Structure formats: C-alpha cells, structure tokens
Amino acid sequence: MQVVVLAGGIGSRLQPWTFDIPKPILPMLDKTLIEHVIQNVPSDIMTELIVAGGYKINQIKDYFEKMKPDFKVTIVPEDEPLGTGGALGNCREYINDRFLCFNGDVISSLNTSKMLELHEKSNALGTLGLWKVEDPTRFGIVGIDEQYQIQQFKEKPKQHEVFSHLINAGSYIFEKEIFDYMPVGKHSLERDVFPKLATEKKLFGFPFEGFFIDAGTSESWIDAVKNCLNIESFQNGIMKNGSWYEEQIVHADASMICKGVQSQGNIESSSVLENAIIEKGVTIRDCLIGKGAQIKQGATLTNVIVDHGAVVPENHIQHGGKILNAHRTQ
C-alpha cells in the first residue's frame, strides 16, 4: 500500500532549526520526524512512501537513499505552495490504488489497521482519523452519525457554532477516485474537497484515543519527544532518568540528547542536537538546541530555539524567542 506524507512547508515555526534541515528529517530520538509520522503503518502493507515536499527535498531524498528502507521512496516536488489539496493532487500520477495519507507534522496512536477495516466496511471514498478535543474553536470540527459517516464540517467555529468536539487529525485513507474531486492547482482538502464528499455521503470518520500531537512548534516538538520517551518509541540509544541519550550520558531530565553533546549544566525537557556544548552553571528548560551550538557559562534559557552553531554568551538570560548563529545571512 502506498503512503503519502504531505510535507511541503518550510517549517517556519521551528526556525532556525529548519533553516538548514528540512522538518521531515529533523531527528527525534533515533528516528526522524517523518519516520514517526508513518510508524503506525504496518510494515507488511507498506510498499511505497511518497513525500510531497518543496523545501530542501534533496536532503530528504539523500536521507532515504542512505537509509535504504524496505519500501520504495518517491519524492514529488512542489515548486510553489499548493495547499494540502494541491500537494496531494500533485501525486496523482504516482498513485495506483487505495492509499494512506498523513500530514507531515502529525504523530499519533492511530491504529491504521482498524481504520482500514472501517474504510473497507463502509465503502468510503475517504476515511479521516478523528481526535476529540476540549476546545474545538481553534480547529476544523467534524460531525459524524452513528455509522461514522461524516455529516458536516466547520472551520474554527465560534463557541455557539460548535456541534462536535471531534477534529480532523490529519490522517486519511483515500481511494484513487479522490482525485476526481480535486481541481488542478492550489486548493485545500479541508475546505474544497471534504465538504463536497460529505454532501455525497462518501466520507467517513474514525475516532481514536491515545495520543495526537502536531509536532510543528517548539512546544509541541518537546511534547512529542516526551511522548516518545514515555512509550519508549526507539530501538537504539540509552534511556536513563527519563531521558534518551544517543551515546554519552549527561545530566538531563525528560530530554533528548544526541551524540557528541558535552554538558556541565542542567537540561530539562529539551532537545539537544549533536555536538552542542553546554557549560557549567547553564540551565536550559523547554528548549531546542541546534547542532554545534555553544551555551556559555551561567546562561539561563527557557522556551528558546537555538540555531545550529550559535553561541549564547555568558550569563545570558532569555525566555522565549530564538537565538541565531551570528554568521547566518538568512
């Protein structure tokens, strides 16, 4: 079965990390983000990964060429932003039959095998993974009937407009005929395609429980790492004191520490990429620390994204925001 991942964005909410590394192949424990996105697809049914992307796609291609996975990998370039619908529509010539599709930020506990069962039983053209939230006003909500058939959609409803607490979880099963409903060029699955399919009663929903994380911001990235730690979603590395270490162990709590990291400081709920140096008296909390970054003695950082190769001066205190590499022209 083919699996499409919609990964066309530039990862602006994770900049400056994504200035040099495209978001799909940012490391998350011993895998990359995109590998976590597709991890719930049974290996015995996955034949091909199709990545719909436009940003630094050669790096993504090189990564999978070196990885040599058991499935075929096809990169479909997106020369200009096409929206979720346009990006998927770009893949139509590569699709052979029924396929899975995921938004490139989403990590969840979705059981794709059970979702496939519902899809087949309902003769749906499309089935959407659905997640329940307390406050649905920030999302697109989905209403279903007792047979899980989708009845209506509403994008970011006001409180009095809320008819459901189920939201689109960015995980789909489609028949190839979905492309018959998609115009050429830029468009949105959520606004331009799904409402029409729902009107024709060809769209079903699959509510699931467990976890659902959109790992596109620094805060949600840290949540995703913590979740991976809690469920021990890794095959390589060392787990100690609630943190994951690629090689050497330093003092850290609920964090991801990649190879070559040197630290004499205190690391809490953070992700530290390879060869970063954290000096004595440093405290970092809820931070993303880039490759080769240096955090000088006595600095305190909270909820900061530090660029690859950036140098944070002694005793620097910062809450929120970003710290760029001084040599970066971007």
N, C-alpha and C positions, 0 to 999 in steps of 0.2 A: 504494500500500500504506500502511496506517495504521501509525503508530509510537507506542507508549505509553511514556512515561517515568514511573516511579514516584518521585515527588519530594515525599512527604508529610511528611518530617521537618522539624524546626526548625533543623537544622544545629548542634546543641549543641556538637559537637566543634570547630567553627570560630567559636564565640562568642569575643569580642564582635563580630567582623566581621558575623555573621549577625543581630545584634540589629536592624540597620537594613536589610540587604539579604538577601533570600532566597538560599539557596545556589545554586539553579539559574542565577541571573543574576549571580553574582559574576564579575568579569572575569578571564579567563585569556588573556593576550596580547590579540589583537584580537577575540576572541570571548568568549562566556560559557561557564560550565561545561556547561550543557545543550547548547550547540551542539557542544562537543567530544564529549559523550556520543553524539550522533547522527551524527557526522561520517562514520562508515563506512557509512552507508546511502546507496546511490547516489541521486543527485538525481532520476534519471528514473523511479524506482519509488516515491518517497515522495510521497504525496498529502495526508497529514494528520498533524500532531503532536498527540497527546492527552497533556496533562500532568495526572497525578493528583496533586494537591497540596492542602495545607491551610493552609500558612503564608505569609502575605503574597502570596496569589495575585493580588491586584490589581496588584501591581508586575510580576509575571510577565506578566500579560495586557497591561499598558501597554507593556512592553518589546517584545513581539512585534507589537503594533499599530503602534509606531513603526518597527520593523524592516521590516515589510511583506515577509515571506518568500514564496517561490514556492509554498508549501504552506499549507493551511488549518491554523489552530491552535485547538484546543478545550481549555479549562481545566475539569477536573472537580473540584469542591471536595470536600475530605474534612473534614467537620465535626468528626470525632473520630478519633483514631488507630485505624486498621483493620487494621494489619499489611500485609504485601506482598500477601496474597491478597485481603483486604477492599478494599484500594485498587484493585487490578485489577478485582475484581468490581463496584466502583462504576462502571466504564467500560463495562459490558456493553451498555447500551442504545445506545452510540455506535459499537460495533464492527460492521462489515459483513461481514467475511470473515477470511481469514488475516491475521495481523498480527505485527509485531515488538514486543518489549517489552524495556526496559532499566531496571536500577536507576539512580537518578539521580546516583550518585557515580562510576560506572564509566567510565574512559577506557581503551580498548584498541585493539589492532591487528586485532581480529576482522574477517575477511572475510565480510561478511553475504551476499554473492552465493554463495560456496561453501557457506555454511551452509544457504542456501535450497535449493541443489541436493541436499544430503544429505536435507534435510527432505522434499522432494518425492519423492525416490527411495525413501525408507523408509516413505512413507505414515504418518508420525508424527502424533500429535495435538499433540505438543510436542517441540521440539529445544532443548537447552541448550548454550550455549557453555561449554567446559570448559578450565580452566587448570591446569597442573602446578606444584606447589609442593614444596619440600624437606620442610617440616614441616607436615603437614596437620592436626595436632591442634587448631589454632585455627579450623578451618573445617568446613563440611559437605562430606564427601567423596562421590564418585560412582564406582560401579563399572560398567564397560561391557564388552560382549563384542566379538568380532571384527567384528561387523556394526554396531558403535557403539550397539547397543541398551542402554539403561540397565537394569542388573540390581538394583542396591541403592543405598541412601543411608545415611549415618551422620553425625549432627551432632556435631562436635567429639569425635572418637574419642580414647580413650586410646591410648598407643603400641602396645599389644598388639592393639588392635582395628582398626588401620589395614590396609585391604585395597586401597587405591588412593591415589595422590598427585594425582589429579585433583579439582579443586574446582569448584563452581558459580560461574561468572564473571559472574552477574547479567545475562546477555544471552540472550534467548529468541525463538523463533518458535513461535507458537501458532495452531492452528485455532480458529475461533469456538466449537467444541464444548467447549473447555476449561471454559467457564462451567458446563456441566452437572455438573462435578465440584467446583464451588465452593459452599460454603454461604453463606448471606446473613450479612453482618456481619463482625466481626473474625476473621481467621484467617491462617495462614501458607502461602504457596505451598510452601515448602521442607518443612514438617512435615506439613501437612494434605492437600496436593494431589498433589505429586510422587510420594510413596511409593505411593499408590493407582494412579496412572498407570503407574508402573514395574511393579507387580504384574500389570497388564493388558497389559504389553508395548507400550505406546503412547507411550513416551518414549525419545528418542534423544539422544546426546551428540555434540558437535562439538569435539574438542580443537583448540586453535590455539596458535601460537607468536608471538613478537614481544614485545609488552608488555601488561601488565594492571595498572592502578592504580586503587585505590579512593581517590578524592581527598577523603575526608571528614574527614581530620585535617590539622593544620598540617604535619606531616612529609610525609604523602603528597601534600598540595597542592603542596609545594615539589618533590617528585619528579615530579609531573605537569607542572609548569611546565618543569622541566629536560628532561623527555622531549619536550615540545612544542618547546623550543628545539633539541634535537638533531635532530628530524625536520623542523624549520622549518615547523611547523604554524601558519602565519599568512600573511595576504595583505597586511596593512598594518603600518606601523611600520618600525623600523630595527633591524637585527641588527649588533652590534659587540662585539668582545671577549667573545663568549659570552653576551651579554645582549640582551634585547629592550627597545626604547625606543619608546613611543608617539609621542613628539615629540622633546624635547630630550635630549641625551646627557649623562650624568653618569658619575662613576667607579663602576663596578659590575662584578661578576663573577657569571656564571650566575644572573642575576636578571631580574625583570620590573619595568620602571619605567614607570608610567603618566604621562599628560600633567600638566604643571604641577608636577612634582616638582622641588624645589630641594635640592641636596645638596653639602656640602663634606666629607662623611665617607666612610667605607669601607663598601660594601654588598656582601655575599657571600651567594649562594644564598638570596635573599629576594624577596618580592613587595611592592612599594611602590605603593599606590594613589594616585590623583590628588591633587595639591596638597599632598602631605606635604612637610615641611621637615626636613632632616637637617643639623644644624650641624657646624661644624668639630670635628675630633677624635672624632667619633662612629664607633663600629664596630657594625654590625648583621650578624648571621650567622644564617641559617636562621630568619628572622623574617617575619611578616606584618604590614605597617604599613598602618593604615587611612587612609581619606580625610582629608586635612587635619590629620593628626597632626603634632606637633612633637617632634622628638628633640633635646633641648638639648645644648649643647657638652660633649664629653667622656664622654657616656654610652656604655655597652657593653651590648648586648643579644644574647642567644643563645637561639634557640628560643622566642621570645616572640611572642604575638599582641597587637598594639597596637590599641586601639579607634579608631574614627573620631573625629577631633577631640581625641584625648587629648594631654596634654602630659607628656613624660618629662623630669624635672628634670636639671639639670647633674650630670655625673659619676655618674649613676645606673648601677648595675651589677645586672643581673638575668639569671639563667639559668633558662629555663622559665617557664611560667605566662602570665598575662595582665596587661595594664595598661589600666584602664578610663578613659573620659572622666569627669572629676570631676563633671560635671553630669548624668551618667546616673542615672536613678532606678531602672533595671531591676536 
